[in-house]
Amino acid sequence: MSRAVPSFELLPGADESPVILHVPHSAREIPPDVREGIVLDDTALARELDHITDAHTAELAGLAAAAATVTPWRFVNGLSRLVVDPERFPDEREEMRAVGMGAVYTRTTHGLPLRPADADPQPLLRRYFHPYAQAMTAAVADRLAATGRAVVLDVHSYPTSRLPYELHGDGPRPPVCLGTDAFHTPPQLAAQARKMFEEFGGTGVDSPFSGTYVPLEFYGTKSQVTALMVEIRRDTYMTEPGGATGPGLVPLASALAALVDAVS
């Protein structure tokens, strides 16, 4: 397998910043050889990318980083999550495997075949998933060494209306959903986020999406690594699905910058 674009990028922040803005799902890029293994035609693939991509979240994180008083670090995925999803478990622990959306997706957001059922995920895991996980682990370790702690703020978006693949999508869909972890999300971190985003019509916790991203090396063992997932409902800043940004992008970026400063 060749790789047409870098699969991820670590954009440096201030030496004294413990914050990493993690942007895993913003890109639409799929290398040509990976595209060959996807059974959708070009039109259907473009529509699937509209639904599954957290569009413009890399731009949002970039604006927030520029506006923050203490510049955070940014870890940005350069490839679509249809290549691999770096936030899934690569094994049977991943509940999303039930709908064909584990680390390597075999089904679309609407349950249609994306790859052949017998497709071997291992080449994609070796080429993309494991190097990504290793690099993110190194980035968190670097912040721990430099500042004594690391704060991973996961930047996502989600659709206004539930998509068929969502396993827990029958609850509230607030303008901003905060995903938390019992071990890695201190109450103060969640409270700070709720305060920063309250002006957008309310925040919710763990609905319709829950959890945070922490590299497995630190997960459940290193309390100095804190984490929060920020899920922004797409109608607050863009035209759905997959359309242009709207006037809400810059205020949301300013709120994220304020959160970065509050936890820095």
N, C-alpha and C positions, 0 to 999 in steps of 0.2 A: 504494500500500500504506500502510495506517495502522499504527501501532505502539502496542499497548495498554499495554505496560510498557516501562521502560527496557531496552535490550538489554544493558547492562553497567553496572557501578558500580566506581569506584575509591574504596576506603575508606582514608583516610589513616592512616599509622602515625607513628612517631617521626621527627623530622627527620633524625636521625643513622642511621636504619636503612637498609641497602642492600637489604633483603629484600622481595621481592614474592611473596606467596602467590597463585598464579594458579589460579582455580577455574573451568574452562571448561565442565564437563559436569554440573553439579549440578541444573540447573533442568529443569522439565517444561513450562513455559509455552510455548504456541504461539499467536501472534496469530490471530484469527479468519480474516483474509484469507489467511494462510499455510495454515491448516488446510484451506481450500477446495481447495488444490492437492494435498492428500494423499488417496490413494485408499482408505486403510484405513477401516473403520467404527470407531465409537467404542470398541467392546470390543477390537478388534484393535490400535487405536492405544494404548489404555491398557496393553495387554500389552507392546507394543513399547517404550513409555516405561519400563516396569519393567525391561526387559532392557538398554536402551541408556543409561539415566541413571546417572550416578555419584552415587547417592542419598546425601544427608546430608553430602557433602563440603564444602559451604559452611558447614554447622554445625560440622564438624570444624575447618575453618580458622579459624572465628570463635572457637572455644574455645581453639585454639592461640595465636591472636593475643592473647587476653585473658590467657593464662597466661604469655606470654613476658616476660622482663625488659625487652627492647627491643622495643616493639610494631612488628611488620612491617606493611607496606602489603598491601592485599588487592585484587586485581582479579577481580571475580566476574561471570560471565555470567548475566544474568537470564532468558535464553531457552534453550529446549531445543536440543540439538545437531541435532535434526531440522529446525530452521529453517536454520541453517548450522552447520558445524563450524569454529570459528575456528582450530583447530590443523592443519587440512589445507592443503596447497597448493591454490590455486584454478585450477591448470592441469594440463597433462599430466605434470608431475613427480610427481604424487600417485599412489602405487602403489595406494591403496585405491579408486581409480576402477575398478579391475578387478572389484571386487565391488559396484559401485554406491554407494560410500561415500566419495566425494571431499568437496570443500567443501560441496556440496549433495547430500544423499543421494537416490538414486533407488531403492534397495533396502533392505530391513530386515535385521536381524541374522540372520534365517533365509533370506535370499535372495528374499523375496517382493517384488512391486512396492510401492514406497512412493509414488512419483510417476509420471506418464506418462513413457515412455521419451523422448519428444520435448519434455519440459518445458524451458523456457529458464532456466538458472540465473542469468543475469546480473542480473535485477531483485533477487533475494535477495542476491547478492554485493554489489551497489551499496548496498543498503539496510542490510545488517547486517554482512557480512564485512569489507569495506574500512574502515568507520568503527571497527570493533572493533580491527582490526590497527593503524590509525593511533593509536588511544587507548593501546593497549598499548605501542606504540613510544614514545609521548610519556611514558608512565609510567616506562619503563626509562631514557629519556634524562634524566628528572628525577632519578632516583636516581644516575645517573652524575654529573650536575652537582653534586648535593648531597654525595655521599660519595666520589666517585671510582671507584665500582664499583656493580654491580647483581648481585643473586643472585635468580634466578627459581626458585622451588620450585613445581612443578606438582603440584596435589593431585588425584589420580584414585582410582577404585576399579575393580575388575574381578571378574567372576563366578568362582565356584569351579570350575564346569565350562565347558569351551570352548564358545563359541558358533560357529555355522557361518561367520560372516563373518571370523573371525580368520585372518589369513594365516600367522601364525607361532605358533599356539597349541598346538603339539605338544610343547613343552618343559616345564620345571618351572613350577609355579604356586605359588610360596612365599607365605607370609602377607603379605610386603611385597616388591614388585618395584621395583627402582630403575632407571629409564631414564636412560641416559647418552649423552653426545655426545663424540666424540674431541677436539674443540676446546674445548668450553664446560664440560666437567665435569672439574675437576681431581681427581686421585686422592684428595686429602685430603677433598674434599667428599663423595665417595661413601663413604669410610671413616667419616666422621663420621655419616652417615646409617645405615650398617650398625650402628654402635655403639648409636645411639639406639633402633633398632627391633629389636635382637637378642632382646629379652625376649619377643617375640610368636611365637617359634617359628622364626625364621630369616628372612634376607633373601636375595634373589637379584638378579642384574643382567641387565637386557635380556631377560628371559623371564617371561611371554609377550609383553610389550610393551617396546619399546626407543625410544631417542631422547629428546629434550627439546624444549621450546618456547622459541625465541629469535626475536624479531622479525627479519624478513629484513634490515632495515637494519644489524643488528649481526652477523648470522649468518656465522660463519667469518672474521670480520675484527676483532672487538673482544673481545680476551681478558679485558678488565675486566668483561664480562658472562658470568657463570657460571650454570649451570642444571642442575637435576636434576628428573627426574620421579619422584614418589612414588606408586606404584600399590598400593593396599591391597586385599587380597582381601576380598570383601564378607562372607564368613562370619565374619570376625574382629570385625565390629562391627554387623551388621544381619541381618535375616531376608530371604532371597532368594526370588524377585526383587522388588525394590521395596517391601519391608516396613519395619517399624519398626526403630529403632536398638536395640542391645543393650548389655550392660555393657562391651563393648570400646571404645566410642566415646571415653570420657573418657581412659582410659590411652593410646590412640593419639594423641589430641590433645595430651596431656602430652609424649609422645615427639616429636611434631612441634614443640612449643614449645621443647623442649630443643635440637632441631636448629637452629631459628631463632636461639636464643641463641648456639649454638656458632659459627654463621657470621656473626653480627652484629658 
